[in-house]
Amino acid sequence: MINTPVHLLLIDEDPDERALIIRQLQQEFSALHVAQPTNAKDLNQVLLDGHFDMAIADDELPWTTGIAVFKQVKRLQPACPFIMFTSQDSVELAVMAMKAGIDDYIIKSPSHYKKLVTAVRSALAPQLKSQSSRLEATPPITISQNLQLIATLQARVTQQTTIVRFSQYALRGIDIDSLMNCAVTLLAKTLDVDYAKVLELLPEGKALLLRAGVGWQVGLVGQATVDTETNSQAGYTLLSQEPIVVEDLRTESRFSAPPLLEDHGVVSGMSVIIPGLSLAKPGTLKHWDTMPNPDSQPFGILGIHSTDSRQFSQDDINFLQAIANILGAAIDRCQQAERLRILESAVNASSNGILISDPHQPDNPIIFVNSGFERLTGYSASELLGRNCRFLQGDDSNQAQLEEVRQAIATKKDCQITLRNYRKDGSVFWNDLYISPVRNSQGTLTHFLGVQTDVTAQKLALEKLRQQAQLLDLANDAIMVLDLQGKITYWNQGAQRLYGWSSQDAIGQNAHQLLHTIFPQALRDIKTQLWHQEYWPGELIQTTQDGTQITVASRWTLQRDHQGNPLAILEVNHNISAYKRTEKALRQSEQRFRLAVNHSPDMFVIYDAQRRFVFVNTTTLDRTGKSSTDYLGHRDEEIWSPEVTEWYLPTLKRVIETRTPQTVEATIRLPNTNPFTTVIKYVPMLNELGEIVQILGFTFDITQRKQLEIQLRQTIDRLQTLQTLDQAILAEQPPPAIAQVALTGLKSLLSCRHLSVVVFDWDSQQATLLATNGEMENLARTTISLEPFTSELAQFADHKIHQLKQSDIVRVLRPIVQALLSQNAASFSIIPLRSKPEIIGTLNLEFREKNDLDNEHKTIVQEVANQLAIAIAQSRLQQQLKRYTTELEERITERTQELQAINAELEAFSYTVSHDLRAPLRAMQGFANALVEDCGSQLDSIGLDYTQRITTAAQRLDKMIQDLLEYSRLGRLDFPLKPISLDSIMSEVLFQLQELIKNTNTQIKVAEKGVIPLPEVLGHRATLMQVVSNLIANAIKFVPETVQPQIQVWAEERKDVNGSTWIRLWIEDNGIGIESEYQEKIFLVFERLHGREHYPGSGIGLALVRKGMERLGGRSGVESSLHQGSRFWIEAQKVETCHDISIME
C-alpha cells in the first residue's frame, strides 16, 4: 500500500460506479482524497480551487463528454494524468482519445477496476518517485525560505478570496458593465499592478474595444481599440488560445507593443481569453461549459499591466484565468437571461395559444402556458398546469384527427391538425393545433411544444364557401379553394377533368406542390398583390397527373371573413395550352417570315389598299438608298420621279383595277445607282368580300441572269464554230478546207470585212495564203518568198521567240501578210498561229472601220486560232508520218531479209558445230580410250594421267558444245505454252537425278514449306524440265564436301501491278552461298565463281535457266548470302484459262 497523499478528480454520473472505484483505489492508496463533481459548475470550481494528482472521467456524461473534460483539466492543470472510462469498445474512439493525449483508455468490464488500479499506479509512478526523492534529498528549510513560503501562501489565499468575492458579485446578477469594472478593480488591487483592462472583440473580429479598465487615461475606456492581428499582445493571445505572459515588453520578440501600451509606459503584464460560451459552435460541447472552449468565439481579452518589470507565477496566471472564466460565464448568463426575457415577452404577446408539456412525467402534463392560451380556452394557468391538454376535447374524444396526434407523440414527431375543442364556458372552437418535439443538444427528447390557433371563423367561412363552390361543379374551368397555407379545401369536377386527381386525392394537399406550378413571378409578390388588391390574374404552367405540362389562365380571389380577415383563396383556372401553342406557332411563323424576307436577296414591299407602303424589307432599303421612314405611309409617286415610276406604276394600278396578279419586266434607273433589270410581280390579298386588303410586291433582280443569257448565246456560237472546226479536223480534211471552215464560222460571229489564213514554210522560206473569203477569194494559194524579210524573221529563232511579246510578233509578221494580201487597211488584226516552238501562220481580220472586238470576241478569235494552229500542225504531222511510215516499211523489209539470211547462217553454223566440231572430239576421246586399252601396260603413271586428262577435256568440251547448242536453240525455237504441272515436272527431275541424289546423300523436301501444293503453270515441258533440273543439280553440287546437301522446294502465289497471278517456285539449299555483287553475273554464259577442280560444270547452266524462263514469259532470280545457302526462284504465269499461247522469236 502507498501512503503518499493522492488527490483524485473522479467524474462519473453513476454514484455506484464512483463508490466502487474509490473502494478499489483505497486498497492501494491509503491517503486518497477524492473530488466528485457531478456538473459543469462543480467541475469548474474544484479545478480552480485545488490541485489534483490524477483525473478519471467517464466517456459519456449528461452535461459534456470525457474528451471535453480532458481538455478542461489539461488547460488548468497540464501535468495531471488523465484516464478515460468507456463502455464502448470502439477503435475510432480509442484512436481519438490517444490522439488527444489521454494517458490511458479503459473499457468497462467486470475486471476493469483491477485494470484501473494498475493504470493509476503506472500513471502516478513518476510523481511518487519524484516526491520520494525530493523528501529524501530535501535539506532543512531556512527562516528566509519559510518566510517566502508564507508570503506565497498568503498571496494564494488572497487570490482565492478574491475569486470567491468576485463569484459572489457575479451571482448577484448585477449588470455587465458593473461586473467588468469590479473585475478590473479587484485584479489591479490583488496583483498590485498599474493597469487592468477588459477588451471586447467587436463583431467583425478585426478589432478589440477597451470596454472597462483601471489606470488608463481619461476618455479611452469605451473608445480606444486594439488590432486583432498578431503584432499586438491581445491579438497574439487570441491566436495562441493560451495565457500570454510578458516580463519585459521592450525585449519582446513575439509581438510589438500597441500604441495603447506604449503611451502608458507598460513594461510587463499578462493577458488571457474571456470565453464567449454562448457562441460556441454546435457540437463542440454537449452542454454549455464554463471553461473557455477553443472552438468557440471568445468574448474578448482580460489583461493586467505594470510599468515595472515583473515576474508572474503560475498561481497569478491561474488567478487571472479564473477571473476571466467567471466573467465570461456571468456575461453569457446575462445575455441568456436577456434573450429569455425577450422570448418570454414575445411568447406572451402572441395571439396564439402556446403550451409546453413534459413527456417524462406521467400523462405528459402541461408545465407552461402563455397568456394567449388562457384567452383562447378561458382557463387560468393554475387551472391548466399539471393537466394533459386532452381535457379540452370534452366528450368529443373520437375525432379522427386525434389518432394523428397520438401517433406523433408516440413517434416523437411533429404534426399539424385541425380539431374541435371546448372552452371553460362550454363553447366550441376550431383549434388549428401544431405539435413539435423539443430536443436537447444530444438529440434527447425533453418536452413537447404545442401552438393552438382559433380558426373557428375561417372554418365556418370555408364551409360556407365550399357549399357555394359545389354549385360550380358543372363548370368547365378548374375551381379550387385554398386555405392561407395553400392547402386544397375544395376541388370541383372541372379540376378533376383538367388535372386528373379526384377530390379525395387532392383535398388536404398543397395545391402548387401537387401541380408543380411554375409562377410568372415570385409567389411572395403574387400574394402581396392579392392581399392588397384581393385579385390576381396571370398565366401559370402546371403539371397534370399523367405528367403533361399545361398552361392555364388563372384568376385568384381573396376571400375574407365578416371581420375582414383573410380567410381563403378562390382559384379559377382555364386551360389555354392549345391557344398558347397556336400563339407560339404564329409568333414563330411571323419571326421566320420577317427573318426570311429581310434576309432575302430580292426586294419585297407591302401596300395597303390605297397603294401606301406598310412594309419594306431591308434589301429594298439597301438597293434604293432610302430609309423606312421615306417609304412607310407614302405612295410611289411621292417618293420617285415620273421617269422612275412610269414603267411599273401602270401595272400596279392595273392590279387594283382587276384584282388579279400582274407582272412587269423593265430596266430601273435610280439616281446614283447603276441600272439593273428586274421582274416585278404584284399579288393582291383579298378579304372574304373580295376587296383588296393589301398588295404584295416582289421585285427580282434579273440583271445577272440577262448578262448570263448573252454570254451563254456567245458561248454556244463559239462552241458551235469550234465543233465544226473539230469535225473538219477529225474528218482529216486538208488544211485549206479546215481553214475555210474556221473563216466561215468566224464570219458569222464577227463583223469583219475580210478574213484570211496565211501559213509559213520555214524550210522553203515561203508564205502561202491558205484560205480567204469575200473579195480576196481569187488570191487563195498565192505564195511569196520570205527572203526579203530575213532580217526581221531572225527574231523568230528558237532561242528567242519565247521571249517576244504578242505585239512584237505581230509587228514582224504584218509586212509579210500585207504584201501577200496586197492590202494596207487601217484596221487590220493579225493573230499568230503557234505550234510550239515556232509560228506556223497567221489568222488575219480586216475591219471596215476600227477594231471594235470586245473581250468575249477576242477570246473566240484566239480559241479558233489555237484550234486552227493545231489542225495545220496535225496535218503537217500526218503528212510527215506517212513519209516516215513508208520509210519504216522499206527498212523493215530490208531488215527482215537480213535476219532471214543470218538465221540461215546460224542454222548452218549449228549443223557444223553439232556434226563437224563434235566429230574430232569424239575421235580424240575414242583414240585416247584405245591408247589406254591397247598400250596401257607400256605407259607409266604419267602417261596414263595424260591420256585421262585428254579424255576428260574432250568430254568437257563436248558438254559445252551441247549446252551452247541448247542455249542457241532456246532463242530460235517456236513452241506453244500449255498448262504444265510443276508437281509432275519435279517428280521427273528427281527421277532423272536419282543417281546423283543417292551418291551425294542429298535430302530433298518438296511442298512442305510452301502454303500451297505445287500447282499448274503456263509453260513448255521440256524447257521447264531443263530449268528445274539445272537448279536442283546446282543445289546438290555447290555444297561443301563435309556438308550433307539439303534442299527444300515450295511454291507461292504473287500478284503483279496489273493484277495477274504468278507462281513462284523456290529451290532453297544449304550450300556455299553467293555474294550480292555476283548474284546477277552468274546468269551470264560461261560465268563461274569457282574453279572446275572444286565444282565441275560448263558455266552455262544458270544462263539456260534465265534464257528459258524469259522465253516462257517468266522471270528468275536468287536470294543468297555467303556461307548461308541460296534460294533460287523462277516465276511462271498461273493457269487461269486452259488455252495455248504461242511464244515466237
Sequence and secondary structure as in RCSB ss.txt:
>XXXX:A:sequence
MINTPVHLLLIDEDPDERALIIRQLQQEFSALHVAQPTNAKDLNQVLLDGHFDMAIADDELPWTTGIAVFKQVKR
LQPACPFIMFTSQDSVELAVMAMKAGIDDYIIKSPSHYKKLVTAVRSALAPQLKSQSSRLEATPPITISQNLQLI
ATLQARVTQQTTIVRFSQYALRGIDIDSLMNCAVTLLAKTLDVDYAKVLELLPEGKALLLRAGVGWQVGLVGQAT
VDTETNSQAGYTLLSQEPIVVEDLRTESRFSAPPLLEDHGVVSGMSVIIPGLSLAKPGTLKHWDTMPNPDSQPFG
ILGIHSTDSRQFSQDDINFLQAIANILGAAIDRCQQAERLRILESAVNASSNGILISDPHQPDNPIIFVNSGFER
LTGYSASELLGRNCRFLQGDDSNQAQLEEVRQAIATKKDCQITLRNYRKDGSVFWNDLYISPVRNSQGTLTHFLG
VQTDVTAQKLALEKLRQQAQLLDLANDAIMVLDLQGKITYWNQGAQRLYGWSSQDAIGQNAHQLLHTIFPQALRD
IKTQLWHQEYWPGELIQTTQDGTQITVASRWTLQRDHQGNPLAILEVNHNISAYKRTEKALRQSEQRFRLAVNHS
PDMFVIYDAQRRFVFVNTTTLDRTGKSSTDYLGHRDEEIWSPEVTEWYLPTLKRVIETRTPQTVEATIRLPNTNP
FTTVIKYVPMLNELGEIVQILGFTFDITQRKQLEIQLRQTIDRLQTLQTLDQAILAEQPPPAIAQVALTGLKSLL
SCRHLSVVVFDWDSQQATLLATNGEMENLARTTISLEPFTSELAQFADHKIHQLKQSDIVRVLRPIVQALLSQNA
ASFSIIPLRSKPEIIGTLNLEFREKNDLDNEHKTIVQEVANQLAIAIAQSRLQQQLKRYTTELEERITERTQELQ
AINAELEAFSYTVSHDLRAPLRAMQGFANALVEDCGSQLDSIGLDYTQRITTAAQRLDKMIQDLLEYSRLGRLDF
PLKPISLDSIMSEVLFQLQELIKNTNTQIKVAEKGVIPLPEVLGHRATLMQVVSNLIANAIKFVPETVQPQIQVW
AEERKDVNGSTWIRLWIEDNGIGIESEYQEKIFLVFERLHGREHYPGSGIGLALVRKGMERLGGRSGVESSLHQG
SRFWIEAQKVETCHDISIME
>XXXX:A:secstr
 B S EEEEEE S HHHHHHHHHHHHTTBTTEEEE   SHHHHHHHHHH   SEEEEESB SSSBHHHHHHHHHH
H TT  EEEEES   HHHHHHHHHHT SEEEE  TTHHHHHHHHHHHHHHHHHHHHHHHHHH     HHHHHHHH
HHHHHHHHHHHHHHHHHHHHHTT  HHHHHHHHHHHHHHHHT SEEEEEEE TTSSEEEEEEEES  TT TTT E
EE STTSHHHHHHHHTS EEES GGG  SS   HHHHTTT  EEEEEEE  GGG  TTS SS  SS  TTS   E
EEEEEESS     HHHHHHHHHHHHHHHHHHHHHHHHHHHHHHHHHHHH SSEEEEE TTSTT  EEEE HHHHH
HHS  HHHHTTS GGGGGTT TT THHHHHHHHHHHT  EEEEEEEE TTS EEEEEEEEEEEE TTS EEEEEE
EEEE HHHHHHHHHHHHHHGGGGG SSEEEEE TTSBEEEE HHHHHHH   HHHHTTSBHHHHTT B SS HHH
HHHHHHHHSEEEEEEEEE TTS EEEEEEEEEEEE TTS EEEEEEEEEE HHHHHHHHHHHHHHHHHHHHHHT 
SSEEEEEETTS EEEE HHHHHHHT  HHHHBT  HHHHS HHHHTTTHHHHHHHHHH S EEEEEEE  TTS  
EEEEEEEEEEE TTS EEEEEEEEEE HHHHHHHHHHHHHHHHHHHHHHHHHHHHTT  HHHHHHHHHHHHHHHS
  SEEEEEEEETTTTEEEEEEE GGGGGGTT EEESGGGHHHHGGGSHHHHTTS HHHHHHHHHHHHHHHHT   
SSEEEEEEEETTEEEEEEEEE SSS    HHHHHHHHHHHHHHHHHHHHHHHHHHHHHHHHHHHHHHHHHHHHHH
HHHHHHHHHHHIIIIIIHHHHHHHHHHHHHHHHHHGGGS HHHHHHHHHHHHHHHHHHHHHHHHHHHHHHHH  E
EEEEEEHHHHHHHHHHHTHHHHHHHT EEEESSSSSB   EEEE HHHHHHHHHHHHHHHHHSS TTS  EEEEE
EEEEE TTS EEEEEEEE  S    GGGTTGGGSTT  SS TTTS   S HHHHHHHHHHHTT EEEEEE TTS 
EEEEEEEEB SS   EEE  
